[in-house]
């Protein structure tokens, strides 16, 4: 399964990483980014593991170890997943 990252999702990763470096350390930022990438790789094998979003298009995968949600679309006919956004679970509940 092909995984594509939208520009917004790449910008989200960049902002999350830089925020964690400023707030904590490079180690925490690296671990968080690796955790996000690991879950995206799970989606490539199990694309329907996230739940259907109610207030936005696509699906949502809630990450258990870090406070983020992967918003994505799954295109079965194209054998493709598009990562739309990486959202903070602390501030994004109202738009799910």
C-alpha positions in Angstrom: 0.0 0.0 0.0 1.4 3.4 -1.0 1.4 6.1 1.6 1.3 9.8 0.6 1.8 12.7 2.9 -0.1 15.9 2.3 1.7 19.2 2.5 -0.4 20.0 5.6 0.7 16.7 7.3 4.3 17.4 6.6 4.0 20.9 8.0 2.3 19.4 11.1 5.2 17.0 11.6 7.7 19.9 11.2 5.8 22.1 13.7 5.4 19.2 16.2 9.1 18.4 16.0 10.3 22.0 16.4 7.8 22.6 19.3 9.1 19.5 21.1 12.8 20.5 20.6 11.9 24.0 22.0 9.9 22.6 24.9 11.9 19.5 25.7 14.7 18.0 23.6 15.9 16.5 20.3 15.5 13.1 21.9 11.8 13.6 22.7 11.2 15.1 19.2 12.9 12.2 17.5 11.0 9.6 19.5 7.7 11.3 18.8 8.4 11.6 15.0 9.4 7.9 15.0 6.2 7.0 16.8 4.1 8.8 14.2 6.0 7.2 11.3 5.6 3.7 13.0 1.8 4.1 13.1 1.7 5.3 9.6 3.5 2.1 8.6 0.8 0.1 10.5 -1.8 1.9 8.3 -0.1 0.7 5.2 -0.9 -2.9 6.4 -4.2 -2.3 8.1 -5.7 0.8 6.4 -9.0 0.6 8.2 -7.7 0.4 11.7 -8.6 4.1 12.3 -12.2 5.1 13.0 -14.3 7.0 10.6 -14.2 10.7 11.2 -17.5 12.4 12.0 -16.9 16.1 11.3 -14.2 15.7 8.6 -13.4 13.5 5.7 -11.5 10.3 6.1 -10.5 8.3 9.1 -8.7 9.0 12.4 -6.0 6.9 14.1 -5.6 7.8 17.8 -2.0 7.2 19.0 -1.8 5.7 22.4 1.7 6.6 23.5 1.7 10.2 22.3 -1.1 12.8 22.3 -1.6 12.9 18.5 -4.1 11.8 16.0 -3.4 10.8 12.4 -6.1 12.0 10.0 -6.0 10.1 6.7 -8.0 8.9 3.7 -7.9 5.3 2.4 -8.4 4.8 -1.3 -9.0 1.0 -1.8 -9.2 1.3 -5.6 -5.8 3.1 -5.8 -4.2 0.9 -3.1 -3.2 4.2 -1.4 -3.4 6.0 1.9 -3.1 9.8 2.1 -2.0 11.3 5.4 -4.0 14.5 5.7 -3.0 16.0 9.1 -1.2 15.1 12.4 -3.5 16.6 15.0 -3.0 17.2 18.8 -5.5 15.1 20.7 -5.5 17.7 23.4 -6.7 20.5 21.2 -8.5 18.8 18.3 -11.4 16.9 19.9 -14.0 19.5 18.8 -13.2 19.0 15.1 -13.4 15.2 15.0 
